[in-house]
Amino acid sequence: MIGFYTLFYKELLRFWKVSFQTLLAPILSSMLYLLIFSHVLETRIQVYQGVAYTTFLIPGLVMMTALQNAFANSSSSLIQSKISGNLVFILLSPLSYLEIFLAYVCASVVRAIIVGLGVYGATLMLFDTPMAHPLWALLFVFTGSLLLGSLGIIAGIWSDKFDQLAAFQNFIILPLTFLSGVFYSIHSLPAIWQHLSHLNPFFYIVDGLRYGFLGVSDISPYLSLSVVVLFSGIVSWLTLWMLKAGYKIRH
């Protein structure tokens, strides 16, 4: 596993050396979302009985930021390696496709957790932020980051240029993230949109983390965890198959 540790360490250094862009900037963006929405809607909306809107909003922002950064980490690394031509050095090394997968995904999970903790820590300085079930929260952050890290690898493999990667992010990842209940409860939506929301795997990730923070959620955390694990397994299997087959990276 020396190859795995080496590639994993390289991926950690890649985002750590530009931490202002990869870590601090997402935290700042999330805090701006929080300050603006809490100021405008705090006294106008109450989703759960006894839970302020700002308190409701924090878990969604933590998860949204973590998911977007997990995807960005693996996808940007692969597309940069493909365009610059240095991906060939990884492919020529005695690394198995499983080691490559684990290195990219683990680095994405680490970045997502760091950013998520950063957002949570920043909110603690301004708001009273509960943590009812920390193990549930950590579990959903981990499985959600695993799913998005795997999706990032798929996007990086499929894309041949930055425009294609941007399209994947803007037309798939971003809408699914914003429509996952980050800023609202699905029970406030019309019936048809509630049914459609249940088809969005990101909804289960956000709702599960909200249960970890608040102890309340729109659906059972066990159902949410089952859906997230299922989707993570399917996407991970697809990613491993693409790496093993060398799709668009060896041929």
Disulfide bonds with the S-S distance in Angstrom:
none
